[in-house]
Amino acid sequence: MNRVAAVQVFLLAIFCLVLSGCGGSSSAMPGPTPTPLPFFSGLYQIDGASTVNPATSFHLAGSLMQAGNNVSGVMHMTLAPCLSFSTDLPVTGTLGVNSAGDFTVNLVLTLPGAQKLSFNLIHPGGHLSFISGNYTLAGGGCLLIDQGGASGQVLGVQGNWIGHFNSSGGAVSQINMTLTQTGPDTHGLFSATGTATINGGTCFSSATVDPATLVIGAGSTLVFDNAQSGTTGKTIMQGDFTPLLIGSSFTGTYTSTQGTCSETGSFSMSIL
């Protein structure tokens, strides 16, 4: 190779290095898209117990939805003296992994008066349906500055249910119900659609789920409409959807009406 050719080869090599490769690209190839960390989007309920003000506790219910490794939603608080449950509390958060290898869920809720309710949570024992950890409440507002422990879980009511109505008059009737969970709406609230059959009691024997149904875990309202055409009967159940080790339960009290028929009592059912 003559001297001119050697210089040309050398200059070409330098040019390739400047361009980070001779493949004709002036930038590095993009890396693989990161895989989102595991998280169940849906209806969550979170309970907090203060370690500063022993008489203070709260209950949150609403939506937590995943986008990549970010979480957002809207929740509602009960047991707070200066907040109505109807108040929307926006939520932002991130998913991560701590030094112990636990999947973490860090959440911040914005309360009225710009107070911030922050949660540092993990999935205990790796169970993705549950979260636990601690919280801090900072900033001036209607709630006292606080901190304490917190635990919660994701709740799903979709599926086939079976149970009993126990009327105050002593009659016992069996219920079979199929629910499909819907939501969240813009307020982070969930509802359901579905059908039910009732054998042996209440004011009607077949039902459809009314859109007024509110599924929030504890304090839920499930409304049945009489499925017979031209009727106005309703059965209103108020109670708690509770996650179990296997499935869920729904217990509480009910009122059933259709025309002159009126019945009250308690109910208990579980998902099959």
C-alpha positions as CSV (number, residue, x, y, z in Angstrom):
1,M,0.0,0.0,0.0
2,N,1.5,3.4,-1.0
3,R,1.6,6.3,1.3
4,V,-1.4,8.1,-0.2
5,A,-3.6,5.0,0.2
6,A,-2.5,4.6,3.8
7,V,-3.4,8.1,4.7
8,Q,-6.8,7.6,3.1
9,V,-7.4,4.5,5.1
10,F,-6.3,6.3,8.3
11,L,-8.7,9.3,7.6
12,L,-11.5,6.9,6.9
13,A,-11.0,5.2,10.2
14,I,-11.0,8.5,12.1
15,F,-14.2,9.5,10.3
16,C,-15.9,6.2,11.3
17,L,-15.0,6.7,14.9
18,V,-16.4,10.2,14.9
19,L,-19.7,8.9,13.5
20,S,-19.7,6.1,16.1
21,G,-19.5,3.4,13.5
22,C,-19.3,2.9,9.8
23,G,-22.9,1.8,9.4
24,G,-24.0,5.2,8.1
25,S,-25.7,6.2,11.4
26,S,-24.6,9.2,13.4
27,S,-26.2,8.0,16.6
28,A,-26.2,4.9,18.8
29,M,-28.9,2.3,18.3
30,P,-31.8,2.7,20.8
31,G,-31.8,0.2,23.6
32,P,-34.8,-2.1,24.4
33,T,-37.9,-0.6,25.9
34,P,-37.9,-1.1,29.7
35,T,-40.4,-3.7,31.0
36,P,-42.9,-2.1,33.4
37,L,-42.7,-3.3,37.0
38,P,-45.6,-5.6,38.1
39,F,-48.7,-3.8,39.5
40,F,-52.5,-4.5,39.4
41,S,-54.5,-1.5,38.2
42,G,-58.0,-1.1,39.6
43,L,-60.0,-0.4,42.7
44,Y,-57.9,0.0,45.8
45,Q,-58.7,0.6,49.5
46,I,-56.0,1.8,51.9
47,D,-56.3,2.2,55.6
48,G,-54.0,4.3,57.7
49,A,-53.5,4.4,61.5
50,S,-51.6,7.2,63.1
51,T,-48.6,6.7,65.4
52,V,-48.7,10.4,66.4
53,N,-52.4,10.9,67.1
54,P,-53.7,7.5,68.4
55,A,-57.3,8.3,67.8
56,T,-56.8,9.3,64.2
57,S,-57.3,6.8,61.4
58,F,-58.6,7.0,57.8
59,H,-59.9,4.9,54.9
60,L,-59.2,5.6,51.3
61,A,-61.0,4.1,48.3
62,G,-60.6,4.8,44.6
63,S,-58.6,4.1,41.4
64,L,-54.9,3.4,41.0
65,M,-54.0,2.9,37.3
66,Q,-50.6,2.0,35.9
67,A,-48.9,3.5,32.9
68,G,-45.4,2.2,32.5
69,N,-43.8,2.6,36.0
70,N,-46.1,5.5,36.9
71,V,-49.4,5.3,38.8
72,S,-52.2,7.8,38.8
73,G,-55.8,7.9,39.9
74,V,-58.4,9.5,42.1
75,M,-59.3,8.4,45.7
76,H,-61.8,9.4,48.3
77,M,-61.3,9.6,52.1
78,T,-63.6,8.6,54.9
79,L,-63.2,9.0,58.7
80,A,-61.7,12.4,58.1
81,P,-63.6,15.1,60.1
82,C,-63.1,17.9,57.5
83,L,-63.3,16.0,54.2
84,S,-66.4,14.7,52.5
85,F,-66.1,11.4,50.8
86,S,-67.3,13.1,47.6
87,T,-64.1,15.1,47.5
88,D,-61.8,14.0,44.7
89,L,-58.2,13.5,45.8
90,P,-55.8,13.2,42.8
91,V,-53.1,10.6,43.1
92,T,-49.7,10.4,41.5
93,G,-47.0,7.7,42.1
94,T,-44.1,5.7,40.9
95,L,-43.2,2.0,41.0
96,G,-39.7,0.8,41.9
97,V,-37.5,-1.7,43.6
98,N,-35.8,-1.1,46.9
99,S,-32.4,-2.4,48.1
100,A,-34.0,-5.5,49.6
101,G,-35.5,-6.4,46.2
102,D,-39.1,-5.5,47.2
103,F,-41.4,-4.0,44.6
104,T,-42.2,-0.5,45.9
105,V,-45.3,1.7,45.4
106,N,-44.8,5.4,46.3
107,L,-47.9,7.5,46.2
108,V,-48.8,11.2,46.8
109,L,-52.3,12.4,47.3
110,T,-53.1,16.1,47.0
111,L,-55.6,17.2,49.7
112,P,-57.5,20.5,50.0
113,G,-55.3,23.3,51.1
114,A,-52.3,21.8,49.2
115,Q,-51.7,19.3,52.0
116,K,-49.8,16.2,50.8
117,L,-50.5,12.7,51.9
118,S,-47.5,10.5,50.9
119,F,-47.2,6.7,51.1
120,N,-44.1,4.6,50.9
121,L,-45.4,1.0,50.3
122,I,-44.2,-2.4,49.3
123,H,-46.0,-5.6,48.2
124,P,-45.6,-7.7,51.5
125,G,-44.2,-11.1,50.8
126,G,-44.3,-10.4,47.1
127,H,-48.1,-10.6,47.0
128,L,-49.1,-8.1,44.3
129,S,-52.7,-7.8,45.5
130,F,-51.6,-6.2,48.8
131,I,-49.6,-3.1,49.8
132,S,-48.3,-2.0,53.2
133,G,-45.8,0.5,54.7
134,N,-46.1,4.0,56.1
135,Y,-47.5,7.4,55.4
136,T,-46.8,11.0,56.2
137,L,-49.2,14.0,56.1
138,A,-47.5,17.4,55.6
139,G,-48.5,21.0,55.0
140,G,-51.1,23.3,56.4
141,G,-54.7,22.3,55.9
142,C,-57.8,20.9,57.7
143,L,-55.9,17.7,58.9
144,L,-53.2,17.6,61.5
145,I,-49.7,16.9,60.4
146,D,-49.4,13.2,60.9
147,Q,-47.6,9.9,60.2
148,G,-48.3,6.3,60.7
149,G,-48.7,2.9,59.2
150,A,-50.8,1.9,56.2
151,S,-52.0,-1.2,54.4
152,G,-54.3,-1.8,51.5
153,Q,-55.3,-4.1,48.7
154,V,-56.8,-4.2,45.2
155,L,-60.4,-5.4,45.1
156,G,-62.3,-7.0,42.3
157,V,-66.0,-8.0,42.4
158,Q,-66.3,-9.5,38.9
159,G,-67.6,-13.1,38.8
160,N,-70.3,-15.4,40.0
161,W,-71.7,-14.9,43.5
162,I,-73.9,-17.0,45.7
163,G,-75.5,-16.2,49.1
164,H,-78.6,-15.5,51.2
165,F,-81.0,-12.8,52.1
166,N,-82.2,-13.1,55.7
167,S,-85.4,-11.0,56.1
168,S,-86.3,-9.4,59.4
169,G,-89.5,-11.5,59.2
170,G,-87.5,-14.7,59.3
171,A,-87.7,-15.8,55.6
172,V,-84.4,-16.9,54.0
173,S,-83.9,-16.7,50.3
174,Q,-81.0,-17.8,48.1
175,I,-79.4,-15.4,45.6
176,N,-77.2,-16.2,42.6
177,M,-75.6,-13.1,41.0
178,T,-73.2,-12.4,38.1
179,L,-71.3,-9.2,38.3
180,T,-69.0,-7.4,35.8
181,Q,-67.0,-4.6,37.4
182,T,-67.0,-1.3,35.4
183,G,-65.0,1.9,35.8
184,P,-63.2,3.9,36.9
185,D,-65.1,7.0,36.0
186,T,-63.5,10.5,36.1
187,H,-63.9,10.5,39.9
188,G,-62.0,7.2,40.3
189,L,-65.2,5.4,41.3
190,F,-66.3,1.9,40.1
191,S,-69.7,0.4,39.4
192,A,-71.0,-2.9,38.0
193,T,-73.4,-4.5,35.6
194,G,-75.0,-7.9,35.9
195,T,-78.0,-10.0,36.7
196,A,-79.4,-12.0,39.7
197,T,-82.0,-14.5,40.6
198,I,-83.6,-14.7,44.1
199,N,-85.4,-17.9,45.2
200,G,-87.7,-18.0,48.2
201,G,-88.1,-14.4,49.2
202,T,-87.7,-10.6,48.7
203,C,-90.2,-8.6,46.6
204,F,-89.1,-10.0,43.2
205,S,-87.2,-13.0,41.9
206,S,-85.1,-11.7,39.0
207,A,-83.0,-8.6,38.8
208,T,-80.6,-6.5,36.8
209,V,-77.9,-4.4,38.4
210,D,-78.8,-0.7,38.4
211,P,-76.2,1.9,37.2
212,A,-76.5,3.6,40.6
213,T,-74.4,0.8,42.1
214,L,-71.2,2.1,43.8
215,V,-68.4,-0.4,44.4
216,I,-65.8,1.1,46.8
217,G,-65.0,-1.9,49.0
218,A,-66.2,-1.0,52.5
219,G,-69.4,1.1,52.3
220,S,-70.5,-0.1,48.9
221,T,-74.1,0.2,47.5
222,L,-75.4,-2.5,45.2
223,V,-78.8,-1.8,43.6
224,F,-81.1,-4.3,41.9
225,D,-83.9,-3.4,39.6
226,N,-86.8,-5.8,39.1
227,A,-86.1,-7.5,35.7
228,Q,-89.8,-7.9,34.9
229,S,-90.8,-5.4,32.2
230,G,-92.9,-2.5,33.4
231,T,-92.0,-2.8,37.1
232,T,-90.2,-0.3,39.4
233,G,-89.1,-2.6,42.2
234,K,-85.7,-2.1,43.8
235,T,-83.5,-4.0,46.2
236,I,-80.8,-1.8,47.7
237,M,-77.9,-3.5,49.5
238,Q,-75.5,-1.5,51.6
239,G,-72.4,-3.3,52.9
240,D,-68.7,-4.2,52.5
241,F,-67.0,-6.0,49.7
242,T,-64.0,-7.7,51.5
243,P,-61.1,-9.5,49.9
244,L,-60.5,-13.0,51.2
245,L,-57.6,-15.4,50.9
246,I,-59.6,-17.0,48.1
247,G,-62.3,-14.8,46.5
248,S,-64.3,-12.0,48.2
249,S,-67.3,-11.6,50.4
250,F,-70.2,-9.1,50.4
251,T,-72.2,-8.6,53.6
252,G,-74.6,-5.9,55.0
253,T,-78.2,-4.9,55.1
254,Y,-80.9,-4.6,52.4
255,T,-84.3,-3.1,51.7
256,S,-86.5,-4.6,49.0
257,T,-89.6,-2.9,47.5
258,Q,-92.1,-3.7,44.7
259,G,-95.5,-2.1,44.8
260,T,-97.0,-2.7,48.2
261,C,-94.3,-5.2,49.1
262,S,-91.6,-4.0,51.5
263,E,-88.9,-6.2,53.1
264,T,-85.7,-5.5,55.1
265,G,-83.0,-7.7,56.5
266,S,-79.4,-8.7,56.2
267,F,-77.5,-10.5,53.4
268,S,-74.3,-12.4,53.0
269,M,-72.7,-13.7,49.8
270,S,-69.3,-14.8,48.4
271,I,-67.8,-15.1,45.0
272,L,-67.6,-18.6,43.6
